[in-house]
């Protein structure tokens, strides 16, 4: 059974990694201004959308890896 805590941790880690990767300079120069500007952005929920798309890709890759592992175990 899939653990919700495990999946939530994966999502949060992906969120932090992608936000740091995309907005590296903003996070290290003025993080509070960056967060404040997020709420005035035309699409304020875009980080969650992008992280969700990355999460889906990671989930598919994890599923393929598990299937391959089961296939070669027999």
N, C-alpha and C positions, 0 to 999 in steps of 0.2 A: 504494500500500500504506500502511496506517495505521501510523504510527510509535508504538511502545509508549512511548518516552520522551515524546513529545508528549502522549499521552493521560494518562500518569502525571503530567506537569506540570499539565495541566488539572485532574485530580482533586485534586492537592495544593493548587492555588490555590483551587479551590472549597471544599475542606475549611477552609482558613484564613479565607476570606471568610465562609463561613456560620457558623463558630464565633465569629468576632469579631462578626458581626452579631447573633447570638442571645444571646451572653453577653458583651456589650461591657463592662459595668461590672465583672464578675468578672475578666476578663482584665487589666484595667488597675489594679484595686485589689489583688487577691491571686491572681496566676496560679498559684503553687505550691499554694495551698490548693484552688483550683479543680481542678487536675489530680488532687490527692489525693482530693478528693470524688468525682471521676469513677469511681474504682475501687470506691467504696462505694455507687454508684448501683445501683438494682435492675436497670437495663438498661445496663451499662457500654459496650456497643458501639453505642449509639444514634447517636452522631455519624457513624459510618461508614454506618449505614443511611440517615440523612437525606441525607448527601452523595451516596450512591449514587443516591438518588431524584432529587436535583437534577442529577446527572451524566447520568442517563437523559434527563431533560427537555432538557438542553443538547444532548445527542447527537442527539435527534430534531429539534430546531430547526436544528442544523448540517446534518443530512441534508436537511431540507426546503429550506434555503437553497442547498445544493449542487445539488439537483434543479432548483430554480427558475433558478439561474444557468445550468445546462446547457440548460434549456428555452428561455430567452430568448437564448442565445448563437447558436442556429441560425437 
